[in-house]
């Protein structure tokens, strides 16, 4: 069975960067935005729409591991949400079957539980996350400290609801992970270098 590392993270904690660096150091595949791209190909839905679906509070009640049959629904928005979630499950599973990999977010730790993945949760204090986001703003982004604070709190709230709704587990609870990493005022590059040795 392939080596699989899953990363769940608070927004702005550096979890995505950690995943990227670990994949480079270990020479294994990295999947994050690539998951959305693959779902878009399969469903012919825009990546922006898919991202909105998976980042918002769940709209319907069905477990993420179910994908074979559903009762017909009349609401098109709910049907699209269902389609995205089922394809996300299939895509992530197939990526893990293909090769060793790092998967960021999207309930990967739960979807791939049969692979016995190494599950990492990345967190940091709020000020550290706001500062990290400020330093990484693009030329088209001009968020203030307060705007970023609101955005981080809102996104974390949605991620928590999303994870707990589809998995039945508590997001961020140490019992659900093999390693919890506090990135407050710490270099992600140094963390990746240290922890990559665990997997070699």
C-alpha positions, -999 to +999 in steps of 0.1 A: +000+000+000+013+035-009+026+059+017+000+086+023+004+118+043-027+139+049-027+175+062-055+193+078-049+229+088-062+261+102-063+288+076-030+308+075-011+282+096+012+272+067-002+237+062-003+240+025+034+251+024+043+223+048+026+198+025+044+211-006+078+211+011+073+175+025+063+163-010+095+178-025+118+165+002+102+130+000+099+131-038+063+121-037+031+135-053+014+165-039-023+171-043-042+202-033-056+225-060-050+195-083-080+178-067-103+206-077-089+206-113-096+169-116-131+172-103-137+201-127-127+178-156-150+150-144-180+172-138-175+201-163-181+225-134-159+256-129-131+252-104-142+284-087-176+268-081-162+236-068-140+254-044-169+274-032-189+241-025-161+225-006-153+256+015-189+264+025-211+250+052-226+217+041-260+220+025-272+184+028-270+154+050-252+124+036-220+107+048-189+112+027-182+075+023-215+069+005-213+072-033-233+044-049-269+054-047-290+083-034-326+092-033-335+116-061-336+152-050-355+181-066-331+209-057-305+214-084-280+231-060-281+201-037-276+177-066-245+197-077-232+196-041-237+159-040-220+154-073-189+174-062-186+156-029-189+121-046-163+130-072-140+145-046-141+112-027-134+092-059-106+115-070-087+115-037-090+077-034-077+072-069-048+096-063-037+077-032-040+044-051-017+057-079+014+066-058+029+078-026+015+113-019+007+142+003-030+153+003-040+187+018-074+192+033-107+180+019-112+153+046-084+133+031-075+117+064-111+103+066-115+094+030-082+075+030-086+058+063-082+024+046-047+035+036-037+041+072-024+076+063-001+096+085-024+124+096-011+158+104-030+188+118-013+222+115-023+251+137-010+285+150-021+314+171-043+340+153-018+368+152+008+345+136-017+334+110-028+370+102+009+380+098+016+351+075-013+360+053-003+396+052+032+386+040+019+364+013-007+387-002-006+390-040-005+423-059-043+421-063-049+415-026-051+444-002-066+430+030-062+449+063-054+432+096-090+433+107-103+420+073-078+391+075-089+383+110-125+381+099-116+360+069-096+335+089-122+331+116-149+326+090-130+301+069-120+281+100-156+280+111-166+266+077-138+241+077-148+229+111-185+224+101-175+208+068-151+183+084-174+174+113-205+171+090-189+147+065-167+127+089-186+127+123-152+135+139-141+167+157-119+189+135-086+197+152-090+172+180-056+156+186-071+121+189-079+122+152-043+129+141-009+113+144+009+146+147-003+181+156+022+209+147+021+245+161+037+268+135+034+300+156+066+320+148+083+289+134+098+284+099+078+260+078+109+251+059+127+240+091+096+221+103+094+202+070+131+194+071+128+180+106+097+160+101+105+146+066+130+124+084+101+105+100+090+092+066+124+083+051 
